[in-house]
């Protein structure tokens, strides 16, 4: 119990930016958000757009995909170009990490 309490106190004393960086999947979501803000079409940006509604509910400014192919299709296309046959497992892994981030962000927000 003491370890959990200590971790909770440490988490609460962090800044909002530090909290986001500490969440599982931050290594994908935060660069993806930065890419979207800069107008870059990266795999991480597409992954963020896949989860945009949930990320917005967690308090993040995550834009949805615009017109054209759905974000999930765009993500898979990008990964296929880069990885060929390895795209499927990487696609699943990236989306799992984004889901982990969204869930942790919702819990941290109290939702």
HUMO-V517029 format. One record per pair of residues at least 12 apart in sequence whose ideal C-beta (glycine too) atoms are under 7 Angstrom apart, sorted by sequence separation. I is the first residue (numbers start at 1). J is the second residue. D is the distance in Angstrom with one decimal. If there is no record, write none. Layout:
[[I/J/D] [I/J/D]]
This chain:
[[32/44/3.5] [36/48/6.2] [52/64/4.5] [79/91/5.4] [31/44/5.0] [32/45/4.7] [48/62/5.5] [49/63/6.9] [32/47/5.6] [33/48/5.8] [49/64/6.1] [76/91/5.3] [28/44/5.2] [32/48/3.6] [49/65/4.4] [75/91/6.3] [28/47/5.9] [29/48/5.9] [50/71/4.5] [49/71/3.6] [50/72/5.1] [46/71/5.1] [50/75/6.3] [33/60/6.9] [36/63/5.8] [46/74/4.6] [47/75/5.5] [33/62/6.5] [46/75/3.8] [43/75/5.8] [46/78/6.2] [43/78/4.5] [43/79/5.9] [58/102/5.8] [50/95/6.4] [60/105/6.8] [47/94/5.0] [51/98/4.8] [55/102/5.6] [58/105/3.7] [47/95/6.3] [50/98/6.8] [51/99/6.9] [54/102/4.5] [58/106/4.8] [57/106/6.9] [48/98/6.9] [59/109/5.5] [43/94/6.9] [47/98/5.1] [51/102/5.4] [58/109/5.7] [58/111/6.9] [57/111/7.0] [28/94/5.9] [28/97/5.1] [29/98/6.0] [28/98/5.9] [25/97/3.8] [29/101/4.7] [24/97/6.7] [25/98/5.5] [25/100/4.6] [26/101/6.1] [24/100/4.3] [25/101/3.0] [24/101/6.1] [23/101/5.2] [24/104/5.8] [23/104/4.3] [23/105/6.0] [19/108/6.0]]
